[in-house]
Structure formats: structure tokens, C-alpha cells
């Protein structure tokens, strides 16, 4: 029997993560990770052995395959073998930014502007927008039936605008924005 202290320890996390399947991004909750893989919770239609990529915070993507599924929870195995925790970036509290490219409407001072949503995080979103609002401007983002109200413009870079939300977005809210 292998001595359990010689194997890697599981790290409990409970934070937003990005799962990428065939170039489509999804928001999920990463529950834990260990030397061999990670456990997640999310509303995804998965199959055993299915390849995917995942990341959280400021981590790079990890290539993995689905090894178990139980309801909305699932586990993946890192395809490189054991994780190299020493190579990981220092822990960062910044939420993962989940990339997307979808049309949305932004309402600024009651005026509707067409925009492109380019990423979503737990604390906000980034859009491409023609109008140049000032930092501190309040806005409402609408994507289909989903709306994020009272978002505040935090930063801009050319035609990219980063908004912060008044409250952290839940995983299901992030998923709804990504799905439209």
C-alpha cells in the first residue's frame, strides 16, 4: 500500500473557472485540484474521456480529459501527468476572465448602444463599444433575457471597456451571459 503522505494533497478551491470545449468557453466552479487533476461543478453535457481545457484565476490552460461524471459534478485528469505545483504562478485572487464573442446591448444614460461582449469574470465584463463613456459611468448590459444592471465603467483601452458589477456574478449568471 502506498503511503498517502507521499502522494499529492488535494487543494480545495471553490472559485470560478473556465472550461473550453471545442473552442467554446463555459463558466464552472472549480472545487478542488490535486497532482493528477481537478474537480468541477457546472451544467455541461460531458462524456467520459472527452478532451477539454481548463483554467482559473491567472493560470494558463491545462489540457485534460473527463474521468468521472456525477450529476453536475465532474472530474478531469491532466493529460501531462502529475501537476508541477512548483511551476504554478503565485495564487492570485483575480477572477478568471472567460473569453467570448457575442453581440450585446449596453444602455448608458438611457441610450442603447450595440456592443460585443469579449469576456466575463466574476466581478465584471469587457465589451467592444464605439461610444467613449467616461470612467465611473453607470451602464446596463443586456444579452438576450439576461441583464446586469448598475455596472460601473472601470477602465478603457481604445474601444475596449471594462465594467465592474455591483455584486460578484454567480456562476449561473456568468454561464447565462456566455450562452446568451
C-alpha positions in Angstrom: 0.0 0.0 0.0 1.3 3.5 -0.9 2.0 5.9 1.9 -0.7 8.6 1.5 1.7 11.4 2.6 3.9 10.6 -0.4 1.2 11.4 -2.9 -0.1 14.9 -3.7 -2.6 16.6 -1.5 -5.9 17.9 -2.8 -6.3 21.7 -2.7 -9.9 22.9 -2.1 -10.7 26.0 -4.1 -14.4 26.9 -4.8 -13.8 29.6 -7.4 -14.9 30.4 -10.9 -13.1 28.6 -13.7 -13.2 28.5 -17.5 -13.8 25.2 -19.3 -13.1 25.3 -23.0 -14.6 22.5 -25.2 -14.0 22.7 -29.0 -13.2 26.4 -28.8 -16.4 27.2 -26.8 -15.9 28.7 -23.3 -18.1 27.8 -20.3 -18.2 29.1 -16.7 -18.0 26.4 -14.0 -16.9 26.2 -10.3 -13.6 24.5 -9.7 -14.0 22.6 -6.4 -10.5 21.2 -6.0 -7.3 20.2 -7.7 -4.6 17.7 -6.9 -1.4 16.5 -8.6 -3.4 14.4 -11.1 -6.4 16.5 -12.0 -9.3 18.7 -10.8 -12.9 18.5 -9.8 -15.6 20.9 -11.1 -19.3 21.7 -10.8 -21.2 23.0 -13.8 -24.1 22.5 -16.1 -22.3 20.9 -19.0 -23.1 18.0 -21.3 -20.0 15.8 -21.0 -18.9 12.3 -21.8 -16.2 10.2 -20.2 -12.9 10.5 -22.0 -13.9 13.9 -23.6 -10.9 16.2 -24.0 -11.2 19.8 -22.7 -9.0 22.7 -21.5 -9.5 24.5 -18.2 -8.0 27.4 -16.2 -8.8 29.6 -13.2 -7.5 32.9 -11.9 -4.3 33.8 -13.7 -3.4 30.2 -14.5 -2.7 29.1 -18.1 -4.9 26.5 -19.7 -4.4 22.8 -18.7 -5.3 20.1 -21.2 -7.3 17.3 -19.7 -9.9 14.6 -20.2 -13.1 13.8 -18.3 -12.6 10.9 -15.9 -15.8 10.9 -13.9 -19.3 12.5 -14.0 -21.9 12.6 -11.2 -24.8 14.9 -11.9 -23.4 18.4 -12.3 -20.1 17.5 -10.8 -17.2 16.0 -12.8 -13.5 15.3 -12.6 -10.7 15.6 -15.1 -7.2 14.2 -15.4 -4.4 16.4 -16.5 -3.0 15.0 -19.8 0.6 15.8 -18.9 0.6 13.5 -15.9 1.3 14.9 -12.5 1.0 18.6 -12.0 4.1 20.6 -11.2 2.9 22.8 -8.4 6.3 24.5 -8.3 5.8 25.9 -11.8 2.4 27.4 -11.0 2.0 31.1 -10.7 1.6 32.6 -7.2 -2.0 32.5 -6.0 -4.0 35.4 -7.3 -7.4 36.5 -6.1 -8.3 37.9 -9.5 -11.2 36.0 -11.1 -10.8 34.1 -14.3 -11.8 36.0 -17.4 -13.8 33.8 -19.7 -13.5 34.8 -23.4 -16.4 35.1 -25.7 -17.6 37.0 -28.7 -21.2 37.8 -28.8 -23.4 40.8 -29.6 -24.9 42.6 -26.5 -26.7 45.8 -25.8 -25.3 48.4 -23.4 -27.5 51.1 -22.0 -25.7 54.3 -21.0 -27.7 57.3 -19.8 -30.8 55.5 -21.2 -29.4 55.2 -24.7 -29.0 51.8 -26.2 -25.6 51.0 -27.9 -24.7 47.8 -29.7 -21.6 46.2 -28.4 -19.6 43.0 -28.5 -19.1 41.1 -25.2 -15.4 39.9 -25.3 -15.1 38.4 -21.7 -16.9 37.8 -18.5 -15.5 37.5 -15.0 -17.0 37.2 -11.5 -16.5 40.9 -10.9 -17.4 42.3 -14.3 -17.2 42.2 -18.1 -15.4 43.7 -21.0 -17.1 45.0 -24.2 -16.1 46.5 -27.5 -18.0 49.7 -27.9 -18.0 52.7 -30.3 -19.1 55.3 -27.8 -16.4 56.5 -25.4 -18.0 56.8 -21.9 -16.0 58.3 -19.0 -14.7 56.2 -16.1 -17.4 55.9 -13.4 -20.3 55.9 -16.0 -23.1 53.5 -15.0 -24.4 51.1 -17.5 -26.7 48.1 -18.0 -25.6 45.1 -20.1 -28.3 43.1 -21.8 -27.7 39.8 -23.6 -31.0 38.1 -24.6 -33.1 37.9 -21.4 -30.1 38.4 -19.2 -29.3 41.8 -17.7 -26.5 43.1 -15.5 -27.6 46.5 -14.0 -25.6 49.3 -12.4 -22.3 48.2 -13.8 -19.6 50.9 -13.5 -17.0 51.7 -16.2 -13.7 51.0 -14.5 -11.2 51.2 -17.4 -10.9 51.7 -21.2 -8.3 50.9 -23.8 -9.1 52.2 -27.3 -12.5 50.7 -28.0 -12.4 48.1 -25.1 -14.3 49.0 -22.0 -14.1 47.1 -18.7 -17.1 47.3 -16.3 -17.3 46.2 -12.7 -20.5 44.8 -11.3 -22.0 46.0 -8.0 -22.0 42.4 -6.7 -20.0 39.4 -7.8 -21.7 37.4 -10.5 -22.8 33.9 -9.7 -21.6 31.0 -11.9 -25.1 30.6 -13.3 -25.2 34.4 -14.2 -21.8 34.1 -15.9 -23.0 31.0 -17.8 -26.1 32.8 -18.9 -24.1 35.7 -20.3 -21.9 33.3 -22.2 -24.8 31.3 -23.6 -26.9 34.4 -24.4 
